[in-house]
Amino acid sequence: MAQPAYIQKTLKMKPEVSKIFDDLDAWLDHCRFNLLPFNEGDLYRSQEYRNFQRWSNGGERRPRTEYKGNNPRPYNQR
């Protein structure tokens, strides 16, 4: 039996709620695999989750530069 359109509209999950559940699932998997304590109440507040979120989104990746020490000299004077 088909449901009326207004019932289907009200039973649809909002995008904000589905994002929270997706984040919880990803965080639970990360905690299981890395043996971290899992507390769903601290999802967006814990420092570990912020580190995980930064890592999973690609983070701030800067190109590596060569270390030149305290007094860098040109290559031909070594």
Stockholm file with secondary structure:
# STOCKHOLM 1.0

chainA/1-78         MAQPAYIQKTLKMKPEVSKIFDDLDAWLDHCRFNLLPFNEGDLYRSQEYRNFQRWSNGGERRPRTEYKGNNPRPYNQR
#=GR chainA/1-78 SS CCCCHHHHHHTSCCHHHHHHHHHHHHHHHHHHHHTCCCCGGGTTTCHHHHHHHHHHTTCCCCCCCCCCCSSCCCGGGC
#=GC SS_cons        CCCCHHHHHHTSCCHHHHHHHHHHHHHHHHHHHHTCCCCGGGTTTCHHHHHHHHHHTTCCCCCCCCCCCSSCCCGGGC
//
